[in-house]
Amino acid sequence: MRAMGGLWRWRHNPLRRATDLVEAWLALTSLLLILLVAPVIGTLVGGLAQDTLQRSVRDQIRTRHLVTATVVRKLSRSPLDTDPETSSAHDLRNRVIADWTAPDGSFHHGPTLVEGKSADPGDRFAMWTDAHGAVVARPLDPATATTHAVLAGIGAALLTAGAVEAARRLLVWRMVRRRYARWDQEWERAGPDWGRTGAGS
């Protein structure tokens, strides 16, 4: 981006190359795109994500129900669950066999997870199910959905800015390569006469 700073100086500079001016205008255009277009794209993506996620939140709240289940018996832990590094996380959730009644009135019996250090037979706990009693995850929280939408918008803006900067660098790299190729051609033409007496040098 430092080439942009020389844009004004290079307007009437006799040492200015055409590529210098192009590079400066390219830097200025990239800066304007990053400052103006990237935030707009981020806002649009964030708004679309917000609409989609909030619609999903409403659907989940409508279709998922909090029911009360009763512990029948605690399931023994699998040998794979005895990892000492993750034991603290496993201590907070227990696998149990439980009974519950679905919102449609059907009775269900099966394995599920219950939070808490104790899960004794007869203990009651809340769990989320669909209308037919199948165990589901808790509905997405509206605040969490908004956070995800904001992060999506920021990510889109950063990706746009990165893409613009990458395109600028690629174009500048190609201009520099072309400049070096022209210099090599000029040196090859001047090479045979270089340093000879009477060669006009």
C-alpha positions in Angstrom: 0.0 0.0 0.0 3.0 2.3 0.3 2.8 2.9 -3.5 -0.5 4.8 -2.9 1.4 7.4 -1.0 3.5 8.3 -4.0 0.5 8.7 -6.3 0.5 12.5 -6.0 4.3 12.7 -6.2 4.5 10.6 -9.4 2.0 12.7 -11.4 4.8 14.8 -13.0 7.9 13.0 -12.0 10.2 12.4 -15.0 11.5 9.1 -13.5 8.0 7.7 -13.1 7.3 4.5 -14.9 3.9 3.6 -16.2 3.8 0.6 -13.9 4.5 2.9 -10.9 1.3 4.8 -11.6 -0.7 1.6 -12.2 0.6 0.2 -9.0 -0.4 3.3 -7.1 -3.9 3.4 -8.6 -4.2 -0.4 -7.9 -3.3 0.2 -4.2 -5.8 3.1 -3.9 -8.6 1.0 -5.5 -7.8 -1.9 -3.2 -7.9 0.3 -0.2 -11.3 1.8 -1.2 -12.7 -1.7 -1.8 -11.5 -2.9 1.6 -12.9 0.2 3.4 -16.2 0.4 1.5 -17.1 -3.0 -0.1 -15.9 -5.4 2.6 -18.1 -3.9 5.3 -21.1 -3.9 3.0 -20.6 -7.6 2.2 -20.1 -8.4 5.9 -23.3 -6.6 6.7 -25.3 -8.4 4.0 -23.9 -11.8 5.0 -24.5 -11.1 8.7 -28.1 -10.0 8.0 -28.8 -13.2 5.9 -27.2 -15.4 8.6 -29.3 -13.6 11.3 -32.5 -14.1 9.4 -31.8 -17.8 8.7 -30.6 -18.5 12.3 -33.5 -16.7 13.9 -35.9 -18.7 11.7 -34.2 -21.9 12.8 -34.5 -20.8 16.5 -38.2 -20.2 16.0 -38.6 -23.6 14.3 -36.6 -25.4 17.1 -38.6 -23.7 19.9 -41.9 -24.7 18.1 -40.9 -28.4 17.5 -38.8 -29.2 20.6 -40.4 -29.8 24.0 -39.0 -29.9 27.5 -40.3 -33.1 29.2 -39.6 -34.7 32.6 -37.9 -38.1 32.6 -37.3 -40.5 35.5 -34.1 -42.5 35.9 -34.6 -46.2 35.9 -31.0 -47.2 36.3 -27.5 -45.9 35.7 -25.5 -47.3 32.8 -21.9 -48.4 33.4 -19.3 -46.3 31.7 -17.6 -47.7 28.6 -13.9 -48.5 29.0 -13.3 -45.8 26.4 -14.7 -43.2 28.8 -12.0 -43.7 31.4 -9.6 -41.2 29.9 -8.2 -39.2 32.9 -7.9 -36.0 30.9 -11.6 -36.0 30.1 -12.9 -37.5 33.3 -14.0 -34.1 34.7 -16.2 -33.5 31.7 -17.7 -37.0 32.0 -18.4 -36.5 35.8 -20.9 -33.8 34.9 -23.0 -36.1 32.6 -24.2 -39.6 33.3 -25.6 -42.2 30.9 -28.8 -43.7 32.2 -31.9 -45.7 31.2 -34.9 -43.4 31.7 -38.7 -43.3 31.2 -40.5 -40.3 29.8 -43.8 -39.4 28.2 -43.7 -37.5 24.9 -45.8 -34.4 24.2 -48.1 -36.6 22.0 -48.8 -38.9 25.1 -46.6 -41.9 24.0 -44.4 -43.6 26.6 -40.7 -44.0 26.0 -37.9 -46.0 27.6 -34.3 -45.8 26.6 -30.8 -44.5 27.2 -30.1 -40.8 27.5 -27.7 -38.4 29.2 -28.4 -36.7 32.5 -26.4 -33.8 33.9 -25.2 -33.9 37.4 -22.9 -36.0 39.5 -25.6 -38.3 40.8 -28.3 -40.1 38.8 -30.0 -42.5 41.1 -33.0 -44.6 40.2 -36.2 -42.5 40.7 -34.4 -39.2 40.2 -36.3 -36.9 37.8 -34.7 -34.6 35.3 -35.6 -32.4 32.4 -34.8 -33.3 28.8 -35.6 -32.1 25.3 -37.6 -34.2 22.8 -39.5 -33.7 19.6 -43.3 -34.1 19.5 -43.0 -37.9 19.2 -40.6 -38.3 22.1 -37.3 -38.7 20.3 -34.4 -37.2 22.2 -33.1 -34.0 20.6 -30.6 -31.3 21.5 -31.9 -28.2 23.3 -33.1 -25.4 21.0 -30.7 -22.8 19.8 -30.7 -19.7 22.0 -31.6 -16.4 20.1 -28.6 -14.6 21.6 -26.3 -17.4 20.5 -27.8 -17.3 17.0 -27.1 -13.5 16.9 -23.5 -14.1 18.0 -23.1 -16.6 15.2 -24.6 -14.2 12.7 -22.2 -11.4 13.8 -19.2 -13.7 13.5 -20.4 -14.8 10.0 -20.6 -11.1 9.0 -17.1 -10.3 10.4 -15.7 -13.4 8.7 -17.2 -12.4 5.3 -15.8 -8.9 5.6 -12.4 -10.3 6.5 -12.5 -12.8 3.6 -13.5 -10.0 1.2 -10.6 -7.8 2.4 -8.2 -10.7 2.2 -9.4 -11.5 -1.4 -8.9 -7.9 -2.5 -5.4 -7.7 -1.0 -4.5 -11.1 -2.5 -5.7 -9.9 -5.9 -3.7 -6.7 -5.6 -0.5 -8.5 -4.6 -1.0 -11.0 -7.5 -1.3 -8.2 -10.0 1.7 -6.3 -8.6 3.7 -9.5 -8.7 2.8 -10.0 -12.3 3.7 -6.4 -13.2 7.1 -6.8 -11.4 7.8 -10.1 -13.3 7.0 -8.4 -16.6 9.2 -5.5 -15.7 12.1 -7.8 -14.8 11.5 -9.7 -18.1 11.8 -6.4 -20.0 15.0 -5.5 -18.2 16.5 -8.9 -19.1 15.6 -8.3 -22.7 17.3 -4.9 -22.6 20.4 -6.4 -21.0 20.6 -9.1 -23.6 20.4 -6.5 -26.4 23.1 -4.3 -24.7 25.2 -7.3 -23.7 27.4 -7.9 -26.8 28.6 -4.2 -26.9 29.0 -3.8 -23.1 32.4 -2.4 -22.2 33.8 -2.4 -25.8 35.9 0.6 -26.9 34.1 2.8 -29.3 30.7 1.2 -28.6 29.3 4.5 -27.8 29.4 4.0 -24.0 
